[in-house]
């Protein structure tokens, strides 16, 4: 089986009837519209194609065809495979096709990225998708995702990462001078930036002179961490007010989703009170 070129419509004959399901040849597995399937590639040395079944039809001679929407693997996209692409990652493309149902080899599950990361055991039939892909232009939706670590790369669920107890950012062991084996043995981790901050040291070792000072330490640390995603930050610690001015609307949403407690939103800014930090 070979995919048609994107944008080239497949020839569809008249006189077809739509089917509710199709039984994969040699099995008792039923395929219905909406299911994801593995389809035999033209090159036996390649992994199976992955597609989402849109519709199943049969002609007068009972030849069954499936209307499908292809998933692309990263290496099939114009940009190719990148470091943050997982082994089971797929892109849902705008490439539609019609293929013989006999090319279906089996069924699979394409999870959302969030659900995939929650799987306790990943099976051979498990894949995930976090991007839609335009085959003709190479454009992705969404065109940006959260990045982590010093390398500022999106999350790859195949890679081990460690979380800093200070700024709460995630890091690849190699990016902070550790091996995978060393990272697995860690009980606690603080990144170099946070470990060099006096406020972090005080909060970790309990050197605050009073509860009020402890609140100020935590607010100071929080402000430092949030400076990574906001354009301007104004902190009046004595009066218990912190004002954030965000760069883009997407970062505003991330910021508001992260903060909990009493807040007041104004034009282009978010005002946070002491109660967010456990103060009076």
N, C-alpha and C positions, 0 to 999 in steps of 0.2 A: 504494500500500500504506500502511496505517496501523497503528501499534502499538495493541494493546489496552491498556486501562488496567491498571496493576499491580494484582494481586490478583483480577482478573476472569478466570476460567478460560475458555479458548477451547472451542468446541463441537467434540468429536471424534466422528466417526461410527464405527460398528463396521464390521467386514468389511475392515479395512485390512491390508496386508502391509508388513513392514519391508523397506527397500531398503538395499543395501550402499553405493550411490553414486548420484549424479545428475549428468548432464552439463548444464552451464549452457547455456541456449538461445543458439544462434548461435556457440558456441565448442566447443572440444574439451577444455575444462577439467572435470575431475571433482571433485565435492564429496562428502566423506565426513563421517561423524559425527566431531566434534572439530575440524573445519576452521572457520576464521573467514571470514565472507563479507560482501560489501557488498550491501545490499538497497535497492531503489528506494524513495525516500520519496514520500509522498502529495503533497508540495509540490515541484515541479520546481526551485524556487529554493534548496532546502536540500541540504546534502551527503548522500551516501548513509548509511543506517543501517548500523551494524556489529553483527554478531551471531555467536555461536558455535553451530554446528549440533550439536544433541544427538541427533537421530534423524531419519531420512527415511522417509516412508511413502507408499504409493500405494493408491488405492481401486480398486474393480472397473472403473471407467472410465479407469483409469490417470492420474487426477489426482494429482499429486505434492504432498505437503505436507511442510514441514520444521518440526520442533520446534526452537526456538531459544532461546537465552538472550541477552538484549540487553546490549550495551555502551552506556553513556551517555557523551556528551560532557560536559565540565564545564558548559557553558551549559545543558544539559538537567537538571542536578541542582538540588536545592532551594537550595543555596548559591550557584549560579552560577559563572562562570569567575573564578578568582583570578589574581593576578600570577604565582604560581609554576607555574601549569598550562601545560604545553607545548602547542604547536599540534597535536601528534599524540597527546595524552594521552586515554585512555579509562578509564572505571570499569566493572568487571564487576559488573553488577547482579543482584539476585535476581528480576528480572522475566523470566518465561518466557512464551513465546508460540508460536502455530502459524500459519505463513504459507504462501502458495502458493510453490512452488519457482520459479515463473516470475518472481518479483520479485527473484531473485538476479541481480545485475549482474556480479559478479566475486568473486575471492578476495582475501584480504589476510592479513597476518601481524600478530598482536598479541604483541609481545615482552614479556618481563619488563623492568622498568625498568633493571636492571643490564645485560642483554644489549643493550638499545636504546642505552645510552650508549656501548657498545663498537663500534657500527656505524661503519664508515668512511664509508659513503654511505647516506643515508636516502632510500629510494624512496617513490613515491606510495602504495605498498601497505603501507608499514611504519607501525605504531602501537605504543604501549606502554601498559601498565597497571601501576599500583603500589597501587591501592586497590580493594577491593570496596565496593559501594554498596547500601544498602537503600532502594529506591525509595519505599516508603511513609513512612519516618521521616526520610530524609536522612542516616542515620548511615553512617560510613565505618569500614572495617577495613583496616589498622590505624588507630587514632584519633590517632596521633602519629608523626611521622617526624623525622629529623635536620634541624636548621636551621643556616644559615650566615650569615655576614656580619653587619654591624652592624644590618641590618634584621631579622635572625632569621627568614628565610624559607626554606622547603624549596627544594631544588635544582630549577631549571628548565633542562633540557638545551639549550634554545634560546638561553640567555643566556651570554655570555662571563663568566668569573670568573677572578680572579687569586689565587694562593695566597701567603700570607705565609711567608717563610722562617723567621720566628721561631716564631710560635704554630701554624703550619700550617693556620690557618683560611682559608676562601675568601671573597673579597669581590667584589661587583659594582663595576665601575669607577666608576659614578655615585655609589656610596655612599662612595667614598674620594676624590672630587673629580677623577676622570679621565674622559676620553672613551674610547670604544671604540678609536679609532685610537691613542691614547696607550698604552692597555693592551696592544695587540698588539705594540708596539715594545719592551716591557719585557723586559730580561734577568733582572732581579732585582726583588723587591718585598718591602718590610717595612712592616707596618701602623703607624699612628701610635702605638698603644699599645706595640708592641714597640720601635719606633725611639726612644722616649723613655726606655726602660729602660736603665740603665747596664750591667746585666749583659749585655744583648744587644750593646751597643756593644763591650764588652770581648771577647766571644766572636767578634764579627765582625772585629775589628781585631787580635786576637792579643795582647791586653794582659795576659793571665793571667801571674802571677809564676811559677807552677810548674804541673806536671801536676795536682797535687792541687787547686790553686786553680781550674784550668780545669774540673775535675770539679765543683767546688762551683758555679761559674758556670752550668754546664749544668744541674745539678740545680735551682738556684734558678729558672732560666728555665722548666724543665719544670714545677716546682711552680706557678709563676704561671699557666702555660697551663692546667694541669689544674684550677685553682681554678674555672674556668668551669663545670665539670660535676660537681664534688663539693661536698658540704655542708661538710665540715671537713677541713682538711689539717694534719698535724703533721709537721714536717721537722726531724730532728736530723742536720744535715749533717756535723758532726764525727764522729759515730758511724756514719754511712753508712746511716741508716734514714729512710724516708719512709712515713708512714701516711696512707691515704686513707679517708675515711668518706663513702659515697655517699648520694645523696638517695633514689633509687628503684632498684628492681631492674633496670630497663632501662638506667640509667646505669652500674650495676655491670657489666652485660654489655659495654657499650661500652668501659668502662675496662679490663676484663680482656682484651678483644679487642685493645686498642691496645698494652698493655704486654706486653713479651716478656722472658723471662729468669727469674731466681730470684725467686720471690715466695711469700708465705705468706698464705693467706686465713683470716681469723677471722670471728667474728660481727659483721657490719656493717663490716668494715674490710679493707683490703688493705695488706700490709707489703711494701715494695720495698727491695732492697739495692743497694749501689753497683754491682754487676756490670751492672745494667741500663743504667748510664750510662757504661760503659767504664772504671770504676775498678778498683782491685785488690781 
